[in-house]
């Protein structure tokens, strides 16, 4: 049986992976919504957005006026809908996807990294 420290490392890597994937999915869904709903584009809404993960914290940055566009015209659905979908997907995956198979896969990744590091 793995010690508690290794379990914490596995959980942290799992959370980090889920957040990175869902942050990227969020940007892709939002990009599709922006391209579909807005016809006049300078590119700022698409180019000034990014998501990144620090530890177990997902941060999504975007121009502030993106939010105001949706408030002004509620049918845009370029902020709330993608944000709530991401929130629900992250919660669902964190509750259900930390299976034994996932843990074994993460252990194998950690061992591969450790082997590469020790070989240097």
PLY file of the C-alpha trace (Angstrom):
ply
format ascii 1.0
element vertex 120
property float x
property float y
property float z
element edge 119
property int vertex1
property int vertex2
end_header
0.00 0.00 0.00
1.27 3.48 -0.86
2.09 5.86 1.95
-0.02 8.95 2.58
2.52 11.27 0.95
2.33 9.39 -2.35
-1.49 9.42 -2.26
-1.41 13.18 -1.82
0.96 13.50 -4.78
-1.35 11.35 -6.91
-4.39 13.42 -5.96
-2.53 16.66 -6.66
-1.39 15.47 -10.09
-4.91 14.26 -10.86
-6.48 17.59 -9.86
-3.83 19.47 -11.82
-4.51 17.38 -14.93
-8.29 17.78 -14.71
-8.01 21.54 -14.24
-5.64 21.92 -17.20
-7.88 19.87 -19.47
-11.07 21.61 -18.42
-9.46 25.05 -18.64
-8.47 24.29 -22.22
-11.95 22.90 -22.98
-13.46 26.06 -21.51
-11.44 28.28 -23.84
-12.37 26.13 -26.84
-16.11 26.23 -25.99
-15.95 29.95 -25.38
-14.08 30.47 -28.67
-16.83 28.64 -30.56
-19.49 30.73 -28.80
-17.70 34.01 -29.56
-17.20 33.11 -33.21
-20.83 32.05 -33.54
-22.49 34.91 -31.67
-20.33 37.93 -32.52
-19.83 39.11 -36.08
-17.70 42.22 -35.55
-14.34 41.10 -34.25
-11.00 42.77 -33.64
-9.54 39.57 -32.25
-9.07 40.91 -28.74
-11.74 38.70 -27.17
-10.16 35.63 -28.68
-6.49 36.53 -28.29
-6.48 38.03 -24.79
-7.84 34.96 -23.02
-5.83 32.26 -21.33
-6.12 29.62 -18.67
-3.40 28.26 -16.45
-3.09 26.04 -13.42
-0.92 26.73 -10.41
-0.87 23.75 -8.10
-4.55 22.96 -7.69
-5.92 26.37 -8.71
-7.32 27.09 -12.16
-7.16 30.70 -13.33
-8.90 31.96 -16.45
-8.08 35.45 -17.69
-10.09 37.37 -20.27
-10.86 40.99 -21.21
-13.30 42.47 -18.67
-15.66 43.64 -21.36
-16.39 40.03 -22.36
-18.53 39.76 -19.26
-20.26 43.08 -19.95
-21.13 42.03 -23.51
-23.12 39.15 -22.11
-24.78 41.29 -19.44
-25.84 43.79 -22.10
-27.13 41.16 -24.51
-28.21 38.10 -22.55
-28.58 35.87 -25.60
-24.81 35.90 -26.26
-24.01 33.16 -23.74
-20.26 33.65 -24.08
-19.46 33.78 -20.36
-22.04 32.24 -18.01
-22.85 29.12 -19.99
-19.21 28.08 -20.66
-18.26 28.97 -17.07
-21.02 26.91 -15.47
-20.36 24.02 -17.81
-16.68 24.07 -16.81
-17.57 24.27 -13.13
-19.92 21.28 -13.42
-17.45 19.25 -15.50
-14.61 19.87 -13.03
-16.81 18.88 -10.08
-18.05 15.76 -11.87
-14.57 14.64 -12.90
-13.04 15.27 -9.48
-15.81 13.22 -7.84
-15.86 10.32 -10.29
-12.64 9.99 -12.28
-10.06 9.27 -9.56
-10.32 5.54 -10.16
-7.75 2.85 -9.48
-6.91 2.84 -13.19
-6.22 6.58 -13.09
-4.10 6.17 -9.97
-2.06 3.41 -11.63
-1.56 5.61 -14.70
-0.38 8.51 -12.54
1.98 6.23 -10.61
3.48 5.06 -13.91
3.97 8.70 -15.00
5.67 9.53 -11.71
7.93 6.49 -11.98
8.89 7.44 -15.55
9.78 10.96 -14.40
11.73 9.56 -11.46
13.61 7.15 -13.76
14.54 9.97 -16.17
15.67 12.13 -13.28
17.78 9.35 -11.74
19.37 8.54 -15.12
20.85 12.06 -15.35
0 1
1 2
2 3
3 4
4 5
5 6
6 7
7 8
8 9
9 10
10 11
11 12
12 13
13 14
14 15
15 16
16 17
17 18
18 19
19 20
20 21
21 22
22 23
23 24
24 25
25 26
26 27
27 28
28 29
29 30
30 31
31 32
32 33
33 34
34 35
35 36
36 37
37 38
38 39
39 40
40 41
41 42
42 43
43 44
44 45
45 46
46 47
47 48
48 49
49 50
50 51
51 52
52 53
53 54
54 55
55 56
56 57
57 58
58 59
59 60
60 61
61 62
62 63
63 64
64 65
65 66
66 67
67 68
68 69
69 70
70 71
71 72
72 73
73 74
74 75
75 76
76 77
77 78
78 79
79 80
80 81
81 82
82 83
83 84
84 85
85 86
86 87
87 88
88 89
89 90
90 91
91 92
92 93
93 94
94 95
95 96
96 97
97 98
98 99
99 100
100 101
101 102
102 103
103 104
104 105
105 106
106 107
107 108
108 109
109 110
110 111
111 112
112 113
113 114
114 115
115 116
116 117
117 118
118 119
